[in-house]
Amino acid sequence: MEEQIFIRLDVDNVGDSIELSLLNGNFNDAQLIHNKVQENISKISLEIESLQSAIILMKGSDDILFSINKSNYKIEFLENLKNDFKTDSNFTLSIGVGQSIKESMFNLRIAKMSGKDKIV
């Protein structure tokens, strides 16, 4: 069995943006933010599923965890996802990559703590 790479991506600051809209009484704005993020997370999911050997392990409202065979992993794919997501949604993505789920989660935390909008 080929070695796997695990990738965890998470939208930056979306929860805060939705919460601020709700606290300001702007339910429609909060719903628009939510819908735009959901639309683009679904788009990313389809792109991941089109990759050879990629398997989505978990998909939440603003995050995805997937694995891919190491031989099929390309950082350019992640850079394109990140750039397209930002263009389409006005939100950034932080991404953690590792040889285990734990390592990908750890690297995601580093990406977020070191300024967000990064791949670690």
N, C-alpha and C positions, 0 to 999 in steps of 0.2 A: 504494500500500500504506500502510495506516495505521501510525502510530508505535506501537511496542511499549514496554511497561513490563515490566521483569524483577524478579522477586521471589524472594528466597532466604530460606527459614525453616529454623531449626535448634532442636532441643530443647536446653534449658539443663541442664547438669550430669548428664545421664543416664549418660554413660560413667563418670563418677566414682562415681555411686550403684551401678551394676552392679559396677564394680571393687571397691568397698569390700565389697559383699556377698560377692563371690567370695573376697577376701582374708580375710574373717572366716569362711569356710567355709559360707556360706549360699547354696548353689547355687539352692535353691528360690526364695529371695527375689530373686536375680539374674534368674532365669527369669521370675518374675512381673512385675518391672519391665520387662524386655524385651518381654514379651507385651503389657502395657498400652500401652507406647509404640507398638509395631507396630500394634495395634488402632486407636489414635487417629491415627497417621500415615495409615493406610488410610482412615479416616473423612475426614480433611482432603483426601486425594487425590480422593475422590468429590465432595466439595463444590467443589473447584477445577474438576474435569471438568464439573460442571454449569453453570459460568459460560460465557456466550457469549464466544467468541474466546479462552478460556484454553487453554493447551497446557502440559502437564507435560513439561519438558525432561529432568528427572532426579529420581529418587526414591531416597533411600538409607534406611538403617535409622532415622535420626532427623533427616532433612533432606529438603527438597523445593526444587527450582528450577523456576519456571514463568514463562511470559510471558502477557501479556494486552494486547489493544488498549487504548491510552491512554483512549479514550472509554468503555470498560467498567470501568476501574479505580475502585475505591471503597475508601478506607481503612477504612470501617466494616466491610467484609467481613473485612479482616485483623484488626481489633480483635475481632470476634466469634470468628474462628478462635482467636485467642490466648486469649481468655477461656474459651471452651468447652474448649480443650485443657487448660488449667490445672484447670478443674473436674473433667474426666473422668480426668485422669492424675496430678494433683498435681505436674506439672512445668510450667515456663514455656517460652515460645517467644521467641526473638529473631528479628526479621525485618528484612531489608535490602531496600530498594526502590531501583531505579535505571533510567536510560535505556539501560543496557548491563548485560551479565552482570557485567562487572568492577566497575561502580559498585554493583550490588546486593550483591556480595560484600564490597566495601569498607564499605558501610553496615551490613552484617551484623556485621562486625568491630567497628565503632563501637558498635553496639547491645550487643554482648557486653562490650566493654571499659568501657562506661559504666554497667554495672550489670545488664545482661541484662533479659529480660522487657520489651523495648521494640521499637518500630517506628521505624526511621530511614530 
